[in-house]
Structures are given as C-alpha cells and as structure tokens.
Amino acid sequence: MAGFEELKVWQECRKFRKEISKLVKTFPKHEQFDLTSQIRRSSRSVTANIAEGYGRYHYQENIQFCRH
C-alpha cells in the first residue's frame, strides 16, 4: 500500500467529511460559529488521526491513533 489515501476507511471518512460540510451549511445562522465549527473540526479529526497513525513506526501506535 502506497499511502493512507488508499485505505478504504480513510476514503469513506473523507466522503463523510464532505457530507458533514454540506449539512452544516443548512444550519441556522445563529449556529454558524459554535455548533457548526465544532462539528466540522470533529469530522476533520477522523481523517487526520488516520493519516497521522499511518505514518507511525509501530503498529500499536497506529492502532492508538485510529482509536482516537
């Protein structure tokens, strides 16, 4: 496997992240800065943790990042 981009779970999380971005755009204006921001950041952290764990030397470290 060349990189984490080839992992099926990362690809699915990326699709999920895009759907979340579309969804939060439909939220009321008063939620734009609090709830929307938190939801976007949490959806981005999933792909980020998979990518960071993939680059770790030990298999157990990779598992730890995937658990986050």
Backbone torsions as a table, in degrees:
resi	resn	phi	psi	omega
1	MET	NA	128.7	-174.5
2	ALA	-76.4	-36.1	-178.2
3	GLY	-166.5	173.1	-177.4
4	PHE	-65.3	-20.7	179.2
5	GLU	-63.0	-21.4	179.6
6	GLU	-84.5	-11.9	179.4
7	LEU	-69.1	130.4	-179.4
8	LYS	-60.3	-39.5	-178.8
9	VAL	-64.5	-38.6	178.8
10	TRP	-66.8	-40.8	179.1
11	GLN	-63.5	-41.8	178.6
12	GLU	-67.3	-38.7	177.6
13	CYS	-65.2	-35.2	177.7
14	ARG	-65.7	-41.8	176.2
15	LYS	-62.7	-42.7	178.8
16	PHE	-60.5	-42.9	178.9
17	ARG	-60.0	-40.9	178.8
18	LYS	-66.8	-38.7	177.8
19	GLU	-65.8	-38.9	177.6
20	ILE	-62.5	-42.4	179.2
21	SER	-60.3	-40.6	177.0
22	LYS	-66.0	-42.2	-177.6
23	LEU	-62.9	-46.3	-175.4
24	VAL	-68.5	-19.6	176.1
25	LYS	-68.2	-18.9	179.5
26	THR	-89.1	-5.1	-179.4
27	PHE	-68.5	155.3	177.2
28	PRO	-61.5	154.7	-177.1
29	LYS	-57.5	-36.9	-177.0
30	HIS	-69.7	-12.4	176.7
31	GLU	-97.6	-4.2	-172.9
32	GLN	-58.1	-32.9	-172.3
33	PHE	-103.0	-20.7	-178.4
34	ASP	-100.8	-75.1	-176.6
35	LEU	-63.3	-45.0	-179.2
36	THR	-59.2	-45.4	-179.9
37	SER	-61.7	-44.1	-179.4
38	GLN	-64.8	-41.7	179.9
39	ILE	-65.9	-43.5	178.7
40	ARG	-61.5	-46.2	-179.0
41	ARG	-62.9	-39.7	-179.9
42	SER	-68.5	-37.3	178.5
43	SER	-68.5	-32.7	178.0
44	ARG	-73.3	-30.6	-177.3
45	SER	-66.8	-26.4	-179.9
46	VAL	-62.8	-52.8	179.9
47	THR	-66.6	-35.1	179.4
48	ALA	-64.9	-42.3	179.8
49	ASN	-67.3	-37.8	176.7
50	ILE	-63.2	-45.1	-179.7
51	ALA	-64.3	-42.9	-178.9
52	GLU	-67.8	-40.8	178.4
53	GLY	-65.9	-33.9	-179.7
54	TYR	-62.6	-32.6	-177.9
55	GLY	-83.8	-0.3	-179.6
56	ARG	-76.6	151.4	-176.4
57	TYR	-72.9	-45.1	-176.1
58	HIS	-94.4	142.2	179.5
59	TYR	-58.9	-38.8	-178.6
60	GLN	-65.1	-34.2	176.4
61	GLU	-66.0	-39.2	177.4
62	ASN	-60.2	-46.3	179.3
63	ILE	-60.2	-41.2	-179.8
64	GLN	-60.4	-43.0	179.4
65	PHE	-68.4	-34.9	177.9
66	CYS	-67.9	-29.1	177.0
67	ARG	-70.1	-30.2	179.7
68	HIS	-64.9	NA	NA
